[in-house]
Amino acid sequence: MLSCKESINDNPIENQAPETHLFLYADSTISQQKSKLQVHWWGDDKDGLVIGYLLKWEGIDNSWSFTKSNDSVFTLPIGTVDTSFTFLVAAVDNSWNNKFDENVYLNGVDIGSEPFVDANNNGIYDEGEIFTDFGSIDDTPASQSFPIKNSSPEIAWNDASVLPERSFPTITIGWDAFDLDGNETIIEIDLALNDTSDFVTLSGSVRLVSLIIDDLKSTQPLMNVFINADANKLHSEKLLNLKLDSVNRLYIRAVDNSGAKSKFVSLPDTGRNWIVEKPKGDLLLIDDYPSGEEITTFYNEKFSAFAFNSFNVFDIEENQLPYESITFINTIKLFKYVFWYSGSKPRMDFTNLITRKFLQAGGKIAYSLTFQDSSSDFDFSLQTVQSFLPVDNFDAEKPLSFLFPGANIISSVEFTDLPDLKTSTTIGFVRTFNPSDISSTKVYDLTSSQLNGKIALMNKTKNLFFIGLPLHQCDASGNVSELLQKIYVNHFGMN
């Protein structure tokens, strides 16, 4: 019998490289930081098994990485211009050679060594360390291009930045900036006053500034820019085009790393005006009285008798300041002297905030007001008052804590130069007190059939005067103007 015979090894079939496939899913949203992609891939090998995959993002990373996973979520950085990134994936099969390869080639290009566990952390493969033995690699990697579009930034004044109708040449403002490509791509904030061609350039991360006039006496005043409203962070550029005693408008825009710009946004908007008032002199009257032009007129007349209209009046009820705790202290620092008049519900938050800082900056201040007992809308406590006045304690509140007209306010022996006063109308919520002997001196005693006690003080350094009565109700003898003149000129040293 004759037969044909052929050995199975006579014509071996060469190993076939695997084939790779992929598909991409854009995330349901574009994240605020980066664009996200979820990528899936798989491989087929006709004569073996796929053990993993080599991955690369062209335009992001020139090196290949190895994974055994079939999917991953990638974050793609937004460039400075519209661009696209290409994802490549190549399957690796199990036709290994049972040895560590220092050089792995894909389409004739050395892509590095096979991955290994660097047990001794020396950066090179050592005999015995675990490695992934590559077989054949798909020489036609699956690929997909993903286009990325650069977006222009957006900017808006924040809710706290609402300008009053009138203010002095200091203001604190803030804004919100956003970029779909990631807020970190905003590299510049441009801030302008009245003319958008004359802007100062701030860092893209800045969101708050205080603007304060540089020189009140200049005919073309500039404004200092303090980053984050910090007095120690003066910006190198000054803001131009301030118009005193006139309407002003601020503008702002954002610029990203591609040069794309938002539109300039104005503050206030075109439907409102912001007048920047020039200080007439060194004196500021703070109107903390709840209502009444008649009272404002009274103090205007009394100060005009010796200050000759070289003072300003600021109504803190009508003029709501943006970032008021910052803007208010910067406002009064434009002046050397302050007179604060109020009723029985003064703005204790403001008095506590500004008094010590103003005095430490060299200012001098006088208060004329009363304190009612604590209620749901007014907080009165000794500790609160002591934060800005040198008093030891207040006398107990009496059932009839008010004065009839004709009560006498008698100057102390230490202040015989000051005129005696007499109440002209009934005054409610009057509280007598004991000044601190260490840091202050009694100025006036109150004598009446209803209340008796100490009612006014001057601190030892003679830069703070306080009377616990509204002076506009204490002018029955017509000498409140004399009192004010002697406090400010003789004791405070106002020229």
The 8 nearest C-alpha neighbors of each residue, nearest first, counted from 0:
[[1, 2, 3, 4, 5, 6, 7, 9],
 [0, 2, 3, 4, 5, 6, 7, 9],
 [1, 3, 4, 0, 5, 6, 7, 9],
 [4, 2, 5, 1, 6, 0, 7, 9],
 [3, 5, 2, 6, 7, 1, 9, 8],
 [6, 4, 7, 3, 9, 8, 10, 2],
 [5, 7, 9, 8, 4, 10, 11, 3],
 [8, 6, 9, 5, 10, 11, 4, 12],
 [9, 7, 6, 11, 10, 5, 12, 13],
 [8, 10, 6, 7, 11, 5, 12, 4],
 [11, 9, 8, 12, 7, 6, 5, 13],
 [12, 10, 8, 9, 13, 7, 14, 6],
 [11, 13, 14, 10, 15, 8, 46, 9],
 [14, 12, 15, 11, 10, 16, 46, 94],
 [15, 13, 12, 16, 46, 94, 135, 47],
 [14, 16, 13, 17, 46, 45, 44, 135],
 [15, 17, 135, 137, 136, 14, 18, 44],
 [18, 16, 44, 137, 43, 90, 92, 15],
 [17, 19, 43, 42, 137, 44, 90, 16],
 [18, 20, 42, 90, 141, 89, 41, 140],
 [21, 19, 41, 40, 141, 42, 18, 22],
 [22, 20, 40, 39, 41, 141, 23, 19],
 [21, 23, 39, 38, 40, 24, 20, 143],
 [24, 22, 38, 37, 39, 25, 21, 36],
 [23, 25, 37, 36, 38, 26, 22, 39],
 [26, 24, 36, 37, 27, 23, 35, 28],
 [25, 27, 28, 36, 35, 24, 37, 29],
 [26, 28, 25, 29, 24, 35, 30, 36],
 [29, 27, 26, 30, 25, 35, 34, 31],
 [28, 30, 34, 35, 31, 26, 27, 33],
 [29, 31, 32, 33, 34, 28, 35, 179],
 [32, 30, 181, 179, 33, 29, 180, 182],
 [31, 33, 181, 30, 180, 182, 34, 179],
 [34, 32, 76, 30, 74, 75, 31, 181],
 [33, 35, 29, 75, 74, 30, 76, 36],
 [36, 34, 74, 26, 73, 33, 75, 29],
 [37, 35, 25, 73, 26, 72, 24, 38],
 [36, 38, 72, 24, 71, 23, 25, 73],
 [37, 39, 23, 70, 71, 24, 36, 22],
 [40, 38, 70, 22, 21, 69, 23, 71],
 [41, 39, 21, 69, 20, 70, 22, 38],
 [42, 40, 20, 19, 69, 21, 43, 39],
 [41, 43, 19, 18, 90, 20, 49, 17],
 [44, 42, 18, 17, 45, 19, 49, 41],
 [43, 45, 17, 47, 46, 48, 49, 18],
 [46, 44, 47, 43, 15, 17, 48, 16],
 [47, 45, 44, 15, 14, 48, 17, 16],
 [48, 46, 44, 45, 93, 92, 49, 94],
 [47, 49, 92, 93, 44, 50, 46, 43],
 [48, 50, 92, 91, 51, 93, 44, 42],
 [51, 49, 92, 91, 93, 48, 67, 52],
 [52, 50, 67, 91, 66, 49, 90, 65],
 [51, 53, 90, 66, 89, 91, 65, 67],
 [52, 54, 65, 89, 64, 88, 63, 90],
 [55, 53, 88, 64, 63, 87, 65, 52],
 [54, 56, 63, 87, 86, 57, 62, 64],
 [57, 55, 86, 59, 60, 85, 58, 87],
 [58, 56, 85, 59, 84, 60, 61, 55],
 [57, 59, 84, 60, 56, 61, 85, 83],
 [60, 58, 57, 56, 61, 84, 75, 76],
 [61, 59, 62, 56, 57, 58, 55, 63],
 [60, 62, 57, 59, 63, 55, 56, 58],
 [63, 61, 60, 55, 64, 110, 56, 54],
 [62, 64, 55, 54, 53, 110, 61, 65],
 [65, 63, 54, 53, 55, 62, 66, 52],
 [66, 64, 53, 52, 54, 63, 51, 67],
 [65, 67, 52, 68, 51, 53, 64, 54],
 [66, 68, 51, 52, 50, 69, 65, 53],
 [69, 67, 66, 70, 51, 71, 52, 40],
 [68, 70, 40, 39, 41, 67, 71, 66],
 [71, 69, 39, 38, 68, 40, 72, 37],
 [70, 72, 38, 37, 73, 39, 69, 68],
 [73, 71, 37, 36, 38, 35, 74, 70],
 [72, 74, 36, 35, 37, 75, 71, 38],
 [75, 73, 35, 34, 33, 36, 76, 72],
 [74, 76, 34, 33, 35, 73, 77, 36],
 [77, 75, 33, 78, 74, 34, 180, 32],
 [76, 78, 180, 75, 33, 149, 79, 147],
 [79, 77, 80, 76, 81, 149, 82, 257],
 [78, 80, 257, 256, 149, 77, 81, 258],
 [81, 79, 78, 149, 257, 82, 148, 77],
 [80, 82, 148, 149, 147, 78, 79, 83],
 [81, 83, 147, 146, 80, 148, 78, 84],
 [84, 82, 146, 147, 145, 144, 85, 81],
 [83, 85, 145, 58, 144, 57, 146, 56],
 [86, 84, 144, 57, 143, 56, 145, 87],
 [85, 87, 56, 143, 142, 55, 144, 57],
 [88, 86, 142, 55, 141, 54, 140, 56],
 [87, 89, 54, 140, 141, 53, 52, 142],
 [90, 88, 140, 53, 137, 52, 19, 141],
 [89, 91, 52, 19, 137, 42, 136, 51],
 [92, 90, 136, 51, 52, 49, 135, 50],
 [93, 91, 49, 134, 50, 135, 48, 94],
 [92, 94, 134, 95, 48, 50, 49, 47],
 [95, 93, 134, 92, 135, 96, 133, 47],
 [94, 96, 134, 133, 93, 132, 97, 135],
 [95, 97, 98, 94, 134, 132, 133, 99],
 [98, 96, 95, 132, 99, 133, 94, 100],
 [99, 97, 96, 100, 132, 95, 130, 133],
 [98, 100, 101, 132, 113, 130, 97, 131],
 [101, 99, 102, 112, 113, 98, 103, 132],
 [100, 102, 112, 99, 113, 111, 103, 124],
 [103, 101, 112, 111, 100, 109, 104, 110],
 [102, 104, 112, 111, 109, 110, 100, 113],
 [103, 105, 109, 108, 107, 110, 106, 102],
 [106, 104, 108, 107, 138, 109, 110, 103],
 [107, 105, 108, 138, 104, 139, 109, 137],
 [106, 108, 105, 104, 109, 103, 110, 138],
 [109, 107, 104, 105, 106, 110, 103, 111],
 [108, 110, 104, 103, 111, 102, 105, 107],
 [111, 109, 103, 104, 108, 63, 105, 112],
 [112, 110, 102, 103, 109, 101, 113, 104],
 [113, 111, 101, 102, 103, 100, 114, 110],
 [112, 114, 100, 131, 115, 101, 103, 132],
 [115, 113, 131, 130, 112, 116, 65, 132],
 [116, 114, 130, 129, 117, 131, 113, 128],
 [115, 117, 129, 118, 128, 130, 114, 124],
 [116, 118, 120, 119, 115, 122, 124, 128],
 [117, 119, 116, 120, 128, 121, 129, 125],
 [118, 120, 121, 117, 122, 125, 116, 128],
 [121, 119, 117, 122, 118, 123, 116, 124],
 [122, 120, 119, 123, 117, 118, 124, 125],
 [121, 123, 120, 117, 124, 119, 118, 125],
 [124, 122, 121, 125, 117, 120, 115, 119],
 [123, 125, 117, 126, 128, 122, 115, 116],
 [126, 124, 128, 127, 123, 117, 119, 118],
 [125, 127, 128, 124, 129, 99, 123, 130],
 [126, 128, 125, 129, 124, 130, 118, 116],
 [129, 127, 126, 125, 116, 130, 118, 117],
 [128, 130, 116, 115, 127, 131, 117, 118],
 [131, 129, 115, 114, 132, 116, 128, 113],
 [132, 130, 114, 133, 113, 115, 129, 99],
 [131, 133, 95, 130, 97, 134, 99, 113],
 [134, 132, 95, 131, 91, 93, 135, 92],
 [133, 135, 94, 95, 93, 92, 91, 136],
 [134, 136, 16, 92, 91, 94, 133, 137],
 [137, 135, 91, 16, 90, 138, 89, 134],
 [136, 138, 89, 17, 16, 139, 90, 18],
 [139, 137, 106, 140, 136, 105, 89, 16],
 [138, 140, 137, 141, 89, 18, 19, 106],
 [141, 139, 89, 88, 138, 137, 87, 142],
 [140, 142, 88, 20, 19, 87, 89, 139],
 [143, 141, 87, 86, 140, 88, 85, 144],
 [142, 144, 86, 85, 145, 87, 141, 22],
 [143, 145, 85, 84, 86, 146, 83, 142],
 [144, 146, 84, 83, 85, 143, 147, 86],
 [147, 145, 83, 82, 84, 144, 148, 81],
 [148, 146, 82, 83, 81, 145, 149, 77],
 [147, 149, 81, 150, 82, 146, 80, 77],
 [148, 150, 81, 80, 180, 147, 77, 79],
 [151, 149, 179, 180, 148, 152, 178, 259],
 [150, 152, 259, 260, 261, 153, 178, 149],
 [153, 151, 178, 261, 177, 253, 260, 255],
 [152, 154, 177, 261, 176, 178, 253, 151],
 [153, 155, 176, 175, 253, 252, 177, 261],
 [156, 154, 175, 174, 157, 176, 264, 153],
 [157, 155, 174, 173, 175, 160, 158, 154],
 [156, 158, 174, 159, 160, 173, 175, 155],
 [157, 159, 160, 156, 161, 174, 173, 321],
 [160, 158, 157, 321, 161, 322, 173, 172],
 [161, 159, 321, 172, 158, 157, 173, 162],
 [162, 160, 321, 159, 163, 158, 267, 320],
 [161, 163, 321, 160, 320, 267, 164, 273],
 [164, 162, 165, 318, 319, 320, 273, 166],
 [163, 165, 273, 272, 274, 162, 166, 318],
 [166, 164, 274, 163, 273, 275, 276, 318],
 [167, 165, 275, 276, 274, 163, 168, 164],
 [166, 168, 276, 275, 169, 277, 330, 165],
 [169, 167, 212, 275, 211, 166, 276, 170],
 [170, 168, 211, 210, 167, 330, 212, 329],
 [169, 171, 210, 326, 209, 172, 211, 168],
 [170, 172, 209, 326, 208, 322, 210, 321],
 [173, 171, 160, 208, 207, 209, 170, 321],
 [174, 172, 207, 206, 157, 160, 156, 208],
 [173, 175, 156, 157, 206, 155, 176, 207],
 [174, 176, 155, 154, 157, 156, 206, 177],
 [177, 175, 154, 153, 155, 174, 178, 253],
 [178, 176, 153, 182, 152, 154, 179, 175],
 [179, 177, 152, 182, 180, 181, 153, 151],
 [178, 180, 181, 31, 150, 177, 152, 182],
 [179, 181, 178, 77, 150, 33, 32, 149],
 [182, 180, 32, 178, 31, 183, 179, 184],
 [181, 183, 178, 184, 177, 185, 180, 32],
 [182, 184, 181, 185, 186, 204, 203, 32],
 [183, 185, 255, 182, 256, 181, 186, 180],
 [186, 184, 255, 203, 183, 182, 254, 187],
 [185, 187, 203, 255, 256, 184, 202, 254],
 [188, 186, 203, 202, 254, 201, 253, 185],
 [187, 189, 253, 201, 203, 200, 252, 202],
 [190, 188, 200, 252, 251, 199, 198, 201],
 [189, 191, 251, 198, 199, 250, 188, 200],
 [192, 190, 198, 250, 195, 249, 197, 194],
 [191, 193, 249, 194, 248, 240, 250, 239],
 [192, 194, 248, 247, 249, 240, 191, 195],
 [195, 193, 196, 192, 197, 191, 240, 198],
 [196, 194, 191, 197, 198, 193, 250, 192],
 [195, 197, 194, 198, 191, 193, 192, 199],
 [198, 196, 195, 194, 191, 239, 199, 192],
 [197, 199, 191, 190, 189, 196, 195, 200],
 [198, 200, 190, 189, 236, 238, 191, 201],
 [199, 201, 189, 188, 187, 198, 190, 202],
 [202, 200, 188, 187, 189, 203, 199, 205],
 [203, 201, 187, 204, 205, 188, 186, 200],
 [202, 204, 187, 186, 185, 188, 205, 201],
 [203, 205, 202, 206, 186, 185, 183, 187],
 [206, 204, 202, 203, 207, 201, 226, 227],
 [205, 207, 174, 173, 204, 175, 208, 227],
 [208, 206, 173, 227, 172, 205, 226, 228],
 [209, 207, 226, 228, 227, 225, 172, 171],
 [208, 210, 171, 228, 225, 170, 224, 211],
 [209, 211, 224, 169, 170, 223, 222, 171],
 [212, 210, 169, 223, 222, 168, 213, 209],
 [213, 211, 222, 168, 214, 221, 223, 169],
 [212, 214, 222, 221, 223, 211, 220, 215],
 [215, 213, 216, 217, 212, 220, 221, 222],
 [214, 216, 217, 212, 213, 220, 277, 278],
 [217, 215, 214, 218, 220, 219, 213, 277],
 [218, 216, 220, 219, 214, 215, 221, 213],
 [217, 219, 220, 216, 215, 214, 243, 221],
 [220, 218, 217, 221, 241, 240, 242, 239],
 [221, 219, 217, 218, 214, 241, 213, 212],
 [222, 220, 239, 213, 238, 212, 237, 241],
 [221, 223, 212, 238, 213, 211, 237, 210],
 [222, 224, 237, 211, 210, 213, 212, 225],
 [223, 225, 210, 234, 209, 233, 237, 226],
 [226, 224, 233, 209, 228, 208, 232, 229],
 [225, 227, 208, 228, 232, 229, 224, 233],
 [226, 228, 207, 208, 229, 225, 206, 205],
 [229, 227, 209, 208, 225, 226, 230, 207],
 [228, 230, 227, 231, 232, 225, 226, 233],
 [229, 231, 232, 225, 228, 233, 226, 209],
 [232, 230, 229, 233, 225, 226, 228, 234],
 [233, 231, 229, 225, 226, 230, 234, 227],
 [232, 234, 225, 224, 231, 226, 235, 230],
 [233, 235, 224, 236, 225, 232, 226, 223],
 [234, 236, 233, 237, 224, 223, 199, 232],
 [237, 235, 234, 199, 238, 224, 223, 200],
 [238, 236, 223, 222, 221, 224, 239, 235],
 [237, 239, 222, 221, 199, 223, 236, 192],
 [240, 238, 221, 241, 237, 192, 197, 222],
 [239, 241, 192, 193, 242, 194, 238, 221],
 [240, 242, 239, 220, 243, 221, 192, 247],
 [243, 241, 245, 240, 247, 244, 246, 275],
 [242, 244, 245, 275, 277, 276, 241, 168],
 [245, 243, 276, 275, 277, 274, 242, 246],
 [244, 246, 274, 243, 242, 275, 247, 276],
 [245, 247, 274, 273, 272, 275, 242, 248],
 [248, 246, 273, 274, 193, 242, 245, 275],
 [247, 249, 193, 266, 192, 267, 265, 250],
 [250, 248, 192, 266, 265, 191, 193, 251],
 [251, 249, 265, 191, 264, 263, 190, 192],
 [250, 252, 190, 263, 264, 189, 191, 265],
 [253, 251, 263, 189, 261, 262, 188, 154],
 [252, 254, 188, 261, 260, 187, 152, 154],
 [253, 255, 260, 187, 259, 185, 258, 186],
 [256, 254, 185, 186, 184, 258, 257, 259],
 [255, 257, 258, 184, 79, 186, 185, 254],
 [258, 256, 79, 259, 255, 80, 78, 149],
 [257, 259, 255, 256, 254, 260, 79, 151],
 [258, 260, 151, 257, 255, 254, 261, 152],
 [261, 259, 254, 253, 151, 258, 152, 262],
 [260, 262, 153, 253, 152, 252, 151, 263],
 [261, 263, 252, 264, 260, 153, 253, 154],
 [264, 262, 252, 251, 250, 261, 265, 195],
 [263, 265, 250, 251, 262, 252, 155, 266],
 [266, 264, 250, 268, 249, 267, 263, 248],
 [267, 265, 249, 268, 248, 250, 264, 162],
 [266, 268, 265, 271, 248, 162, 272, 269],
 [267, 269, 266, 265, 270, 271, 272, 264],
 [268, 270, 271, 267, 272, 265, 266, 248],
 [269, 271, 268, 272, 267, 266, 273, 265],
 [272, 270, 269, 268, 267, 273, 164, 266],
 [271, 273, 164, 246, 274, 267, 270, 247],
 [274, 272, 164, 246, 247, 165, 163, 275],
 [273, 275, 246, 165, 245, 247, 164, 276],
 [276, 274, 166, 167, 243, 244, 168, 165],
 [275, 277, 244, 167, 243, 166, 274, 278],
 [276, 278, 243, 244, 279, 167, 275, 168],
 [279, 277, 280, 311, 276, 310, 167, 281],
 [280, 278, 309, 310, 277, 311, 281, 308],
 [279, 281, 309, 310, 278, 282, 334, 311],
 [280, 282, 334, 335, 336, 310, 283, 279],
 [283, 281, 336, 310, 280, 337, 334, 335],
 [284, 282, 337, 311, 310, 312, 336, 285],
 [285, 283, 312, 338, 337, 339, 311, 313],
 [284, 286, 339, 313, 312, 287, 338, 314],
 [285, 287, 314, 288, 340, 313, 315, 284],
 [288, 286, 341, 340, 315, 285, 345, 289],
 [287, 289, 341, 286, 342, 290, 340, 345],
 [290, 288, 287, 316, 291, 342, 341, 286],
 [291, 289, 288, 292, 294, 287, 316, 293],
 [290, 292, 293, 294, 295, 289, 288, 296],
 [291, 293, 295, 294, 296, 290, 297, 288],
 [292, 294, 296, 291, 295, 297, 290, 298],
 [295, 293, 297, 296, 292, 291, 298, 471],
 [296, 294, 292, 297, 298, 293, 299, 291],
 [295, 297, 299, 293, 294, 298, 292, 300],
 [298, 296, 294, 300, 295, 299, 293, 301],
 [299, 297, 301, 300, 295, 296, 302, 294],
 [298, 300, 296, 302, 297, 301, 303, 295],
 [299, 301, 303, 297, 298, 302, 296, 304],
 [302, 300, 480, 298, 304, 303, 299, 297],
 [303, 301, 304, 299, 306, 300, 305, 298],
 [302, 304, 307, 306, 300, 308, 305, 301],
 [305, 303, 302, 301, 307, 306, 300, 480],
 [304, 306, 303, 307, 302, 484, 301, 480],
 [305, 307, 303, 302, 308, 309, 304, 310],
 [308, 306, 303, 309, 305, 304, 302, 310],
 [309, 307, 303, 310, 306, 302, 279, 311],
 [310, 308, 280, 279, 307, 306, 311, 282],
 [311, 309, 282, 280, 279, 308, 283, 281],
 [310, 312, 283, 284, 279, 278, 313, 282],
 [313, 311, 284, 283, 285, 314, 286, 310],
 [312, 314, 285, 286, 315, 284, 311, 283],
 [315, 313, 286, 316, 317, 318, 285, 287],
 [314, 316, 318, 317, 287, 313, 286, 319],
 [317, 315, 314, 318, 319, 287, 289, 286],
 [316, 318, 314, 315, 319, 163, 313, 164],
 [319, 317, 315, 163, 316, 320, 314, 165],
 [318, 320, 163, 317, 315, 316, 321, 323],
 [319, 321, 323, 318, 163, 322, 162, 326],
 [322, 320, 160, 323, 159, 161, 162, 171],
 [323, 321, 325, 324, 326, 171, 320, 159],
 [322, 324, 320, 326, 321, 325, 327, 319],
 [323, 325, 327, 322, 326, 328, 352, 349],
 [326, 324, 323, 327, 328, 322, 329, 171],
 [325, 327, 323, 329, 170, 171, 328, 324],
 [328, 326, 330, 329, 323, 324, 325, 331],
 [327, 329, 330, 331, 353, 326, 325, 332],
 [330, 328, 326, 332, 327, 331, 325, 169],
 [331, 329, 327, 328, 332, 333, 326, 169],
 [330, 332, 333, 328, 334, 329, 327, 283],
 [333, 331, 329, 334, 330, 328, 357, 335],
 [332, 334, 331, 330, 329, 335, 281, 278],
 [335, 333, 281, 332, 331, 336, 282, 283],
 [336, 334, 362, 281, 282, 363, 337, 332],
 [335, 337, 282, 363, 334, 364, 362, 281],
 [336, 338, 364, 283, 282, 284, 339, 363],
 [337, 339, 284, 365, 364, 285, 366, 283],
 [340, 338, 285, 366, 284, 365, 367, 337],
 [341, 339, 367, 286, 287, 368, 366, 285],
 [340, 342, 288, 287, 368, 345, 367, 286],
 [341, 343, 368, 288, 344, 369, 345, 469],
 [342, 344, 369, 370, 371, 345, 368, 428],
 [345, 343, 342, 370, 377, 346, 371, 341],
 [346, 344, 347, 341, 343, 342, 287, 368],
 [345, 347, 348, 349, 350, 344, 287, 341],
 [348, 346, 350, 349, 345, 351, 383, 384],
 [347, 349, 351, 346, 350, 352, 345, 353],
 [350, 348, 352, 347, 351, 346, 353, 324],
 [349, 351, 347, 352, 353, 348, 354, 346],
 [352, 350, 348, 349, 387, 353, 386, 347],
 [353, 351, 349, 350, 348, 354, 324, 355],
 [352, 354, 356, 350, 328, 357, 351, 355],
 [355, 353, 357, 356, 350, 387, 351, 358],
 [354, 356, 358, 357, 353, 359, 387, 352],
 [357, 355, 359, 353, 358, 354, 360, 352],
 [358, 356, 360, 354, 362, 355, 359, 353],
 [357, 359, 362, 361, 355, 360, 356, 363],
 [358, 360, 356, 361, 357, 355, 362, 354],
 [359, 361, 357, 358, 362, 356, 332, 355],
 [362, 360, 358, 359, 357, 363, 335, 462],
 [361, 363, 358, 335, 357, 360, 336, 364],
 [364, 362, 462, 336, 463, 358, 335, 337],
 [363, 365, 337, 463, 336, 338, 462, 464],
 [364, 366, 464, 338, 463, 465, 339, 337],
 [367, 365, 465, 339, 340, 338, 466, 464],
 [366, 368, 340, 466, 469, 468, 467, 465],
 [369, 367, 341, 469, 468, 467, 342, 340],
 [368, 370, 343, 467, 468, 429, 342, 428],
 [371, 369, 343, 428, 344, 372, 429, 430],
 [372, 370, 428, 343, 373, 369, 344, 379],
 [371, 373, 379, 374, 370, 378, 428, 377],
 [374, 372, 379, 378, 377, 371, 375, 380],
 [373, 375, 377, 376, 378, 372, 379, 371],
 [374, 376, 377, 373, 378, 372, 379, 371],
 [375, 377, 374, 378, 373, 344, 379, 372],
 [378, 376, 374, 373, 375, 379, 344, 372],
 [379, 377, 373, 374, 380, 376, 375, 372],
 [380, 378, 373, 372, 377, 383, 381, 370],
 [379, 381, 383, 382, 384, 378, 373, 372],
 [380, 382, 384, 383, 385, 392, 379, 393],
 [381, 383, 385, 380, 384, 386, 379, 392],
 [384, 382, 380, 381, 386, 385, 379, 351],
 [383, 385, 381, 386, 382, 388, 387, 380],
 [386, 384, 388, 382, 387, 383, 389, 381],
 [385, 387, 384, 383, 351, 388, 382, 389],
 [386, 388, 385, 351, 354, 384, 355, 350],
 [389, 387, 385, 390, 384, 386, 465, 463],
 [388, 390, 435, 385, 434, 439, 438, 391],
 [391, 389, 434, 435, 392, 388, 433, 385],
 [392, 390, 435, 434, 433, 389, 393, 432],
 [391, 393, 433, 390, 432, 394, 381, 434],
 [394, 392, 432, 431, 433, 395, 430, 391],
 [393, 395, 432, 431, 396, 392, 430, 433],
 [396, 394, 397, 393, 430, 431, 432, 392],
 [395, 397, 394, 400, 430, 398, 372, 393],
 [396, 398, 400, 399, 395, 450, 430, 394],
 [397, 399, 400, 396, 401, 395, 449, 428],
 [400, 398, 397, 401, 449, 396, 450, 402],
 [401, 399, 397, 428, 429, 398, 427, 396],
 [402, 400, 427, 426, 429, 428, 399, 403],
 [403, 401, 426, 425, 449, 404, 427, 406],
 [402, 404, 425, 405, 406, 424, 426, 401],
 [405, 403, 424, 423, 422, 425, 406, 402],
 [404, 406, 422, 421, 423, 407, 403, 475],
 [407, 405, 447, 422, 421, 404, 446, 403],
 [406, 408, 421, 446, 445, 409, 420, 405],
 [409, 407, 445, 420, 444, 419, 421, 443],
 [408, 410, 419, 444, 443, 407, 445, 411],
 [411, 409, 443, 419, 442, 415, 414, 417],
 [412, 410, 442, 414, 413, 443, 415, 409],
 [411, 413, 414, 415, 410, 442, 441, 416],
 [412, 414, 411, 415, 442, 441, 440, 410],
 [415, 413, 416, 411, 412, 417, 410, 442],
 [414, 416, 417, 412, 410, 413, 411, 418],
 [417, 415, 414, 418, 485, 410, 413, 482],
 [416, 418, 415, 414, 482, 410, 419, 485],
 [419, 417, 482, 420, 416, 478, 410, 481],
 [418, 420, 409, 410, 408, 417, 421, 407],
 [421, 419, 408, 473, 407, 476, 418, 474],
 [420, 422, 407, 473, 475, 406, 405, 408],
 [423, 421, 473, 404, 405, 406, 472, 475],
 [422, 424, 475, 404, 472, 473, 474, 405],
 [425, 423, 404, 472, 422, 426, 403, 473],
 [424, 426, 403, 404, 402, 427, 401, 423],
 [427, 425, 402, 401, 424, 403, 428, 429],
 [426, 428, 401, 429, 400, 402, 425, 343],
 [427, 429, 371, 400, 401, 370, 369, 430],
 [430, 428, 400, 401, 427, 369, 431, 370],
 [431, 429, 428, 432, 394, 396, 393, 370],
 [430, 432, 454, 452, 453, 394, 393, 429],
 [433, 431, 393, 394, 453, 392, 454, 434],
 [432, 434, 392, 391, 390, 393, 453, 435],
 [435, 433, 390, 391, 436, 439, 389, 441],
 [434, 436, 390, 391, 437, 439, 389, 438],
 [437, 435, 439, 438, 434, 440, 391, 390],
 [438, 436, 435, 439, 459, 440, 389, 434],
 [437, 439, 459, 435, 458, 436, 389, 440],
 [440, 438, 458, 459, 435, 457, 436, 434],
 [441, 439, 457, 456, 458, 442, 436, 434],
 [440, 442, 456, 455, 443, 434, 457, 411],
 [441, 443, 456, 455, 411, 410, 414, 440],
 [444, 442, 410, 455, 409, 411, 454, 441],
 [445, 443, 453, 409, 454, 452, 408, 410],
 [444, 446, 408, 451, 452, 454, 407, 453],
 [447, 445, 451, 407, 406, 408, 450, 444],
 [446, 448, 406, 449, 450, 451, 407, 445],
 [447, 449, 450, 446, 451, 406, 402, 403],
 [450, 448, 447, 402, 399, 451, 401, 400],
 [451, 449, 447, 448, 446, 452, 402, 445],
 [450, 452, 446, 445, 447, 449, 453, 431],
 [453, 451, 445, 431, 444, 454, 432, 450],
 [452, 454, 444, 431, 432, 445, 443, 455],
 [453, 455, 431, 467, 444, 443, 466, 445],
 [456, 454, 466, 443, 442, 465, 441, 453],
 [457, 455, 441, 442, 465, 440, 464, 439],
 [456, 458, 464, 440, 439, 463, 461, 442],
 [459, 457, 439, 461, 460, 463, 438, 440],
 [458, 460, 439, 438, 461, 457, 440, 462],
 [461, 459, 458, 462, 463, 438, 457, 439],
 [462, 460, 458, 459, 463, 457, 490, 491],
 [461, 463, 363, 460, 491, 364, 458, 464],
 [464, 462, 364, 365, 458, 461, 457, 363],
 [463, 465, 365, 457, 456, 366, 364, 458],
 [466, 464, 366, 456, 455, 365, 367, 457],
 [465, 467, 455, 367, 468, 454, 366, 456],
 [468, 466, 369, 368, 454, 367, 455, 465],
 [467, 469, 368, 369, 466, 367, 470, 429],
 [470, 468, 368, 367, 471, 472, 342, 473],
 [471, 469, 473, 472, 468, 367, 474, 479],
 [470, 472, 469, 473, 474, 297, 294, 298],
 [473, 471, 470, 423, 469, 422, 424, 474],
 [472, 474, 422, 470, 421, 423, 471, 475],
 [475, 473, 477, 476, 479, 472, 423, 421],
 [474, 476, 423, 421, 477, 422, 473, 420],
 [475, 477, 474, 478, 421, 420, 473, 479],
 [478, 476, 474, 475, 479, 480, 420, 473],
 [477, 479, 481, 480, 476, 474, 482, 418],
 [480, 478, 482, 481, 474, 477, 483, 470],
 [479, 481, 301, 483, 478, 482, 484, 302],
 [482, 480, 484, 478, 479, 483, 485, 418],
 [481, 483, 479, 485, 480, 484, 417, 418],
 [484, 482, 486, 480, 485, 481, 487, 479],
 [483, 485, 481, 487, 482, 486, 488, 480],
 [486, 484, 489, 482, 488, 483, 487, 481],
 [487, 485, 490, 483, 484, 489, 488, 491],
 [488, 486, 491, 484, 485, 493, 490, 489],
 [487, 489, 493, 492, 485, 484, 491, 490],
 [490, 488, 485, 492, 486, 487, 491, 484],
 [489, 491, 486, 492, 487, 488, 485, 461],
 [492, 490, 487, 488, 493, 489, 462, 486],
 [491, 493, 488, 490, 489, 487, 494, 486],
 [492, 494, 488, 487, 491, 489, 336, 490],
 [493, 492, 488, 487, 306, 281, 491, 489]]
